[in-house]
């Protein structure tokens, strides 16, 4: 059962649940992608700071929506978090190739497109795996008038 339904930790506290959910959802992805390509002395502090920042953003989102009737799931926040982590990850990859923190356009261009080429197959696999679940979860085909 879901911990929110049973009012158990961490689901019993919506602030903590949202903070942990954002951190647990996003932080393992850059860690797994960066292992072997980025030095651990750079990757681990980045992961720790990312986890703290994402947890803070999750807590802030819950605090801001407290008492408000909202029907959206906060997908904008997920998109912004993913974009920010992508940019920083591309910067770290470019930093591994370059010698200084001031990277040129060519270094960042190569790093970002290389990261995109590595992440797109995973995105397609996740979308393909989640596609059978989406109609049942959203009642998508029943909600659209086909006539």
C-alpha positions as CSV (number, residue, x, y, z in Angstrom):
1,X,0.0,0.0,0.0
2,X,1.0,3.6,-0.5
3,X,2.5,5.2,2.6
4,X,0.2,8.3,2.2
5,X,-2.9,6.2,2.5
6,X,-1.6,4.5,5.6
7,X,-0.3,7.8,7.0
8,X,3.1,6.3,7.6
9,X,6.6,7.8,7.2
10,X,7.4,9.6,4.9
11,X,3.9,9.8,3.3
12,X,2.3,11.1,6.5
13,X,4.2,14.3,6.2
14,X,3.5,15.9,2.7
15,X,6.5,18.3,3.0
16,X,9.0,15.6,3.7
17,X,7.4,13.3,1.1
18,X,7.6,15.9,-1.7
19,X,11.2,16.8,-0.8
20,X,12.3,13.2,-0.7
21,X,10.4,12.3,-3.9
22,X,12.2,15.0,-5.9
23,X,15.6,14.1,-4.6
24,X,15.2,10.4,-5.0
25,X,13.7,10.8,-8.5
26,X,16.4,12.9,-10.0
27,X,19.7,12.5,-8.1
28,X,20.5,8.8,-9.1
29,X,20.2,9.6,-12.8
30,X,23.2,12.0,-13.1
31,X,25.1,9.8,-10.7
32,X,24.7,6.7,-12.9
33,X,25.3,8.6,-16.1
34,X,28.4,10.3,-14.7
35,X,30.2,7.3,-13.2
36,X,33.3,6.6,-15.2
37,X,33.1,9.8,-17.2
38,X,33.3,12.4,-14.4
39,X,35.8,12.3,-11.5
40,X,34.2,11.2,-8.2
41,X,35.7,14.3,-6.5
42,X,33.4,16.4,-8.7
43,X,30.5,14.0,-9.1
44,X,29.7,13.3,-5.4
45,X,29.6,16.9,-4.2
46,X,27.4,17.7,-7.3
47,X,25.1,14.9,-6.3
48,X,24.9,16.0,-2.7
49,X,24.2,19.6,-3.6
50,X,21.7,18.5,-6.1
51,X,19.9,16.4,-3.6
52,X,19.7,19.2,-1.1
53,X,18.6,21.7,-3.7
54,X,15.9,19.4,-5.1
55,X,14.6,18.6,-1.6
56,X,14.4,22.3,-0.8
57,X,12.5,22.9,-4.1
58,X,10.1,20.0,-3.2
59,X,9.5,21.4,0.3
60,X,9.0,25.0,-1.2
61,X,6.5,23.7,-3.7
62,X,4.5,22.0,-1.0
63,X,4.6,25.1,1.2
64,X,3.5,27.4,-1.6
65,X,0.6,25.2,-2.5
66,X,-0.6,24.7,1.1
67,X,-4.3,25.3,1.2
68,X,-4.6,26.0,-2.5
69,X,-6.9,23.9,-4.6
70,X,-4.7,22.8,-7.5
71,X,-5.4,20.1,-10.0
72,X,-2.0,20.0,-11.6
73,X,0.8,17.7,-10.6
74,X,3.6,20.2,-10.8
75,X,5.0,18.9,-14.0
76,X,6.6,22.3,-14.7
77,X,8.8,21.7,-11.7
78,X,9.9,18.3,-12.9
79,X,10.8,19.8,-16.3
80,X,12.8,22.6,-14.8
81,X,14.7,20.2,-12.5
82,X,15.5,17.9,-15.4
83,X,16.7,20.8,-17.6
84,X,18.8,22.3,-14.8
85,X,20.4,18.9,-14.1
86,X,21.1,18.4,-17.8
87,X,22.8,21.7,-18.1
88,X,25.0,21.1,-15.1
89,X,25.8,17.6,-16.2
90,X,26.8,18.8,-19.6
91,X,29.0,21.4,-17.9
92,X,30.7,18.8,-15.8
93,X,31.3,16.6,-18.9
94,X,32.8,19.6,-20.7
95,X,34.9,20.3,-17.6
96,X,36.4,16.8,-17.7
97,X,37.6,17.4,-21.2
98,X,38.8,21.0,-20.7
99,X,41.5,22.3,-18.5
100,X,39.8,25.3,-16.9
101,X,36.4,26.2,-15.6
102,X,35.9,28.7,-18.4
103,X,34.8,26.4,-21.2
104,X,34.4,27.5,-24.8
105,X,31.3,27.1,-26.9
106,X,32.8,24.1,-28.8
107,X,33.4,22.2,-25.5
108,X,30.0,22.8,-24.2
109,X,28.4,22.0,-27.5
110,X,30.2,18.7,-27.8
111,X,29.4,17.8,-24.2
112,X,25.7,18.6,-24.4
113,X,25.1,16.8,-27.7
114,X,27.1,13.8,-26.4
115,X,24.9,13.8,-23.3
116,X,21.8,14.1,-25.4
117,X,22.9,11.1,-27.6
118,X,23.4,9.0,-24.4
119,X,20.1,10.0,-22.8
120,X,17.7,9.8,-25.7
121,X,17.8,5.9,-26.0
122,X,16.9,5.8,-22.2
123,X,14.1,8.2,-22.7
124,X,12.6,6.2,-25.5
125,X,12.9,3.0,-23.5
126,X,11.1,4.5,-20.6
127,X,8.4,5.9,-22.8
128,X,8.0,2.6,-24.5
129,X,7.8,0.8,-21.2
130,X,5.3,3.3,-19.7
131,X,3.1,3.5,-22.8
132,X,0.9,0.5,-21.8
133,X,0.4,2.0,-18.3
134,X,-0.7,5.4,-19.4
135,X,-4.2,4.7,-20.8
136,X,-5.2,2.9,-17.6
137,X,-3.7,5.5,-15.3
138,X,-5.1,8.6,-17.1
139,X,-8.2,7.1,-18.8
140,X,-6.8,8.9,-21.9
141,X,-8.7,7.1,-24.7
142,X,-12.0,7.4,-22.9
143,X,-11.6,11.2,-22.3
144,X,-11.1,12.1,-26.0
145,X,-14.2,12.2,-28.3
146,X,-13.2,10.3,-31.3
147,X,-16.3,11.2,-33.4
